[in-house]
C-alpha cells in the first residue's frame, strides 16, 4: 500500500513540475554547456530557407571537407548546390580548401594543407570554440548569462590588431567570407572587427542563440566595420565585442545591446539588413531599449548565480542580476 501511495505521490509531483515549467519565458531557458561543436551551423535566416534535404546535403559537403574527400555528389539542382557551397565559404573551416569546383551535382575539392596539418588546425578550432562557448557555463544559466559570458570572453581575451589596414572599405572580401580570419584570430589572440564578429556569431549559434554579422561604413573616416545582432527574449540587439575590448583585465558594455538608433549615433552608415539576408526569417530591427542601463558600464565580470559585477565610469560598483534584470 505504501508503495502504491509513493508512486501516486511521485506522479503528482512530476505532473505539477511539468505544469510549472510549461509557462517559462524564453529568457528563463537553461543553457547547458555543450560537448562538441556543430560545424554546420548557419545564420538563422539561411536556416529559415533550408529544407531537411538542404541540411543533409550541406552536412555531406562539410563532412567531405573534414574527411578530405576529393569529390562529393550533391543535389541534382545546381542552384541548390551553389547555395551549399556559399554556406561552406562562410564557415570557419572553409580555408582548409584552396578550391571547390562545382560541375553539375559533383563538387570537386582541392585541399590547401597536408592531412596532418589540417587535422591539427581542425582540432584547434573545435577546442577553442568549445572553450569560448562553455566559459564559466553553469547548469542554471539563462539566455542572458550565456550571451554575457561569451561576450566577456571575446571582448577581453582578444586584441584589436591596429597594424593591419585591410578593413578600409566594404569591398574587402572579408566582409562576406572569413577565409582564414577566424583561425588566425583565435591562434594569434588578435585581429580586426571581422575576427571578433565572426567568432561571436559562430559561438552563439553553437549555444542555440540567433546571431548575425552585419556591417557598415564609419562616416568620419575611411574605415568600414563589422559587428553582430543577437536575439534575446524575442527581441534583437546590436553588440560590438571589438569596440568593447578594453584591455587584458576587463571588458566593458558600452556597445552591448544597442539599438539601431544608437548605432546610427555612433556615426556608422549601416548596410540595410534585408539587403543581405533572407526575408523568410522575418524583419530584424533593433528597437528595444532595455540595455540602455549598461551604457555607463566600463567594467564587468561574472560572479555567481546570475550575478555580474559591474563598475560604472564614475567608479561606482554595482551587481546586476540577470534573472531579475536589474541592479541589486
C-alpha positions in Angstrom: 0.0 0.0 0.0 2.9 2.3 0.9 4.5 1.7 -2.5 1.2 2.5 -4.3 0.9 5.7 -2.3 4.5 6.6 -3.0 4.1 6.0 -6.7 0.9 8.2 -6.9 2.7 11.0 -4.9 5.7 10.9 -7.2 3.5 11.0 -10.3 1.7 14.1 -8.9 4.9 15.9 -8.2 6.2 15.2 -11.7 2.9 16.4 -13.2 3.0 19.6 -11.1 6.6 20.3 -12.0 5.8 19.9 -15.7 2.9 22.3 -15.5 5.0 24.8 -13.7 7.8 24.7 -16.3 5.4 24.8 -19.2 4.9 28.6 -19.0 8.6 29.5 -18.8 9.6 32.7 -20.6 12.3 32.3 -23.4 14.8 34.1 -21.3 14.4 31.6 -18.5 15.5 28.7 -20.6 18.6 26.9 -19.3 21.7 26.9 -21.5 23.8 23.9 -20.6 27.5 23.6 -21.6 28.0 21.8 -24.9 30.3 18.8 -25.5 31.0 19.1 -29.2 31.0 21.7 -32.0 28.4 21.6 -34.7 30.5 22.7 -37.7 27.4 23.2 -39.9 25.6 26.0 -38.0 24.4 28.8 -40.3 22.9 32.2 -39.8 19.2 31.9 -38.8 17.9 33.5 -42.0 19.7 30.9 -44.0 18.3 28.1 -41.8 14.9 29.6 -42.4 15.1 28.8 -46.2 16.7 25.4 -45.8 14.8 22.1 -46.1 15.8 18.9 -44.3 17.4 17.8 -47.6 19.4 21.0 -47.8 20.7 20.5 -44.3 21.7 16.9 -45.1 23.5 18.0 -48.3 25.4 20.7 -46.5 26.4 18.3 -43.8 27.6 15.9 -46.5 29.7 18.7 -48.1 31.2 19.7 -44.8 31.9 16.1 -43.9 33.8 15.7 -47.2 35.9 18.7 -46.3 36.8 17.4 -42.8 37.4 13.8 -44.0 39.3 15.1 -47.1 37.4 13.5 -49.9 38.4 14.6 -53.4 34.8 15.0 -54.5 31.3 14.7 -53.2 28.0 14.2 -55.0 25.3 16.7 -54.1 21.8 17.6 -55.3 20.6 17.4 -58.9 19.7 21.1 -58.5 22.8 23.1 -59.4 21.3 26.3 -57.9 20.9 24.5 -54.6 24.5 23.2 -54.8 25.8 26.8 -55.3 23.9 27.7 -52.1 25.6 24.8 -50.2 29.0 26.0 -51.4 28.2 29.6 -50.4 27.3 28.3 -46.9 30.6 26.4 -46.8 32.5 29.6 -47.8 31.1 31.3 -44.7 32.3 28.6 -42.4 35.5 28.9 -40.2 36.6 25.6 -41.8 36.4 26.6 -45.5 40.0 27.7 -45.6 41.1 24.1 -45.5 40.3 24.2 -49.2 42.2 26.0 -51.9 39.3 25.4 -54.4 35.8 24.0 -54.6 34.7 23.5 -58.2 31.1 22.6 -59.0 30.2 20.5 -62.1 26.6 19.7 -62.1 25.9 17.6 -59.0 29.6 16.9 -58.3 31.8 19.2 -56.2 35.5 18.7 -56.6 37.6 19.6 -53.6 41.2 20.7 -53.6 42.9 20.9 -50.2 45.3 23.7 -49.2 47.2 21.7 -46.5 48.5 18.2 -45.8 46.3 15.9 -43.8 48.2 16.2 -40.5 48.3 20.0 -40.7 44.6 20.2 -41.4 43.7 17.7 -38.7 45.7 19.8 -36.2 44.0 23.1 -37.3 40.6 21.5 -37.1 41.2 20.1 -33.6 42.4 23.6 -32.5 39.3 25.3 -33.9 37.0 22.8 -32.3 38.7 23.1 -28.9 38.8 26.9 -29.0 35.2 27.3 -29.9 34.2 24.9 -27.1 36.4 26.9 -24.6 34.6 30.1 -25.5 31.1 28.6 -25.7 31.5 26.9 -22.3 33.3 29.8 -20.5 32.0 29.8 -16.9 29.0 27.8 -18.0 26.6 26.6 -15.2 23.6 24.3 -15.4 21.3 27.1 -14.3 22.5 29.7 -16.9 19.8 31.6 -18.6 20.0 33.1 -22.1 21.5 36.4 -20.9 24.0 34.7 -18.7 25.3 32.8 -21.7 25.5 35.8 -24.0 27.3 38.0 -21.4 29.8 35.3 -20.6 30.7 34.7 -24.2 30.8 38.5 -24.9 33.1 38.9 -21.9 35.5 36.2 -23.1 35.8 37.5 -26.6 36.0 41.2 -25.7 38.6 40.7 -23.0 40.5 37.8 -24.5 41.5 39.1 -27.9 43.3 42.2 -29.0 42.5 44.6 -31.9 45.3 44.4 -34.5 46.0 48.1 -35.2 48.9 47.2 -37.6 46.5 45.8 -40.2 45.0 48.1 -42.8 42.7 45.7 -44.8 39.5 46.9 -43.2 39.3 50.1 -45.1 36.1 49.5 -47.2 33.2 47.1 -47.7 34.9 45.9 -51.0 37.1 43.7 -48.8 36.1 40.0 -49.3 36.4 39.6 -45.6 33.1 41.3 -45.2 31.5 38.4 -47.0 33.6 35.4 -46.2 36.0 34.8 -43.3 38.6 32.8 -45.2 41.4 32.1 -42.6 40.4 35.1 -40.5 38.8 33.2 -37.6 41.6 30.7 -37.3 44.2 33.4 -37.2 42.1 35.4 -34.7 41.9 32.5 -32.3 45.5 31.5 -32.8 47.1 34.9 -32.6 44.7 36.3 -30.0 44.2 39.4 -32.1 42.5 40.5 -35.3 40.2 43.1 -36.9 36.5 43.5 -36.4 35.8 40.5 -38.6 37.5 38.2 -36.2 35.5 39.4 -33.2 32.2 39.4 -35.1 32.6 36.1 -36.9 33.7 34.4 -33.7 30.8 35.8 -31.7 28.3 34.7 -34.3 29.7 31.1 -34.6 29.8 30.6 -30.9 26.4 32.0 -30.1 24.9 29.8 -32.8 26.5 26.8 -31.1 24.6 27.7 -28.0 21.3 28.0 -29.9 21.1 31.8 -29.8 20.3 33.6 -33.1 23.1 35.8 -34.2 24.1 37.6 -37.4 27.1 39.5 -38.7 26.3 43.0 -40.0 28.5 45.8 -41.3 28.6 49.4 -42.5 30.9 52.4 -43.1 32.2 54.7 -40.4 31.1 58.1 -41.6 34.0 60.3 -40.4 36.9 58.1 -41.7 37.7 55.7 -44.5 37.2 52.6 -42.4 34.3 50.1 -42.5 33.2 48.0 -39.6 31.5 44.7 -38.7 29.6 43.8 -35.6 26.7 41.5 -34.5 23.0 41.4 -34.0 21.8 38.8 -31.5 18.3 37.8 -30.4 17.4 37.8 -26.7 13.9 37.3 -25.2 12.3 37.6 -28.6 13.9 41.0 -29.4 17.0 41.9 -31.5 20.0 43.9 -30.2 23.3 45.1 -31.5 26.6 44.2 -29.8 30.1 45.1 -30.7 32.8 43.0 -28.9 35.6 44.7 -30.9 34.6 48.1 -29.6 34.0 46.8 -26.1 37.6 45.5 -25.9 39.2 47.4 -23.1 42.4 45.6 -22.0 43.7 42.2 -20.8 42.0 42.6 -17.4 38.4 43.6 -18.3 35.8 44.3 -20.9 33.0 46.9 -20.9 29.3 47.0 -22.0 29.0 50.4 -23.7 28.3 48.7 -27.1 26.2 45.8 -25.8 22.5 45.6 -26.5 22.4 48.8 -28.6 19.5 49.9 -30.8 19.6 50.8 -34.5 19.2 54.4 -33.4 22.3 54.2 -31.2 24.3 52.6 -33.9 23.5 55.5 -36.2 24.5 57.9 -33.5 27.9 56.1 -33.5 28.4 57.7 -36.9 28.1 54.4 -38.8 26.2 54.3 -42.1 24.8 50.8 -41.7 24.0 48.4 -44.6 20.3 47.6 -44.8 19.9 44.2 -43.0 17.3 42.9 -45.6 19.8 43.5 -48.4 22.0 40.6 -47.4 19.6 38.3 -45.5 16.6 36.2 -46.5 13.3 37.8 -45.8 11.8 34.4 -44.9 13.3 34.8 -41.4 11.3 37.9 -40.8 12.0 41.5 -40.0 15.1 42.3 -37.9 15.1 45.7 -36.2 16.8 46.7 -33.0 14.4 49.0 -31.2 14.2 47.6 -27.7 15.9 50.0 -25.2 16.2 47.8 -22.2 20.0 47.7 -22.3 20.4 51.4 -22.1 21.2 50.8 -18.4 24.5 49.4 -19.5 25.8 52.5 -21.3 27.9 53.6 -18.3 29.4 50.2 -17.5 33.1 50.3 -18.2 34.0 47.0 -16.5 32.0 43.8 -15.9 32.6 40.2 -15.0 30.7 37.2 -13.9 30.4 36.4 -10.1 27.9 33.6 -9.5 24.2 32.6 -9.7 23.1 35.1 -12.4 25.1 37.9 -10.8 27.5 40.1 -12.7 29.9 42.6 -11.1 29.7 46.0 -12.9 31.7 49.2 -12.5 30.5 52.5 -13.9 32.6 55.2 -15.5 32.4 57.2 -12.3 33.8 54.3 -10.2 30.6 53.2 -8.7 30.3 49.4 -8.2 27.1 47.5 -8.7 25.8 44.0 -9.0 23.5 43.1 -11.9 21.0 40.2 -11.6 20.1 38.7 -15.0 17.1 36.8 -13.6 15.5 40.0 -12.2 17.1 42.1 -14.9 18.0 44.8 -12.5 20.9 46.2 -10.5 20.8 45.0 -6.9 
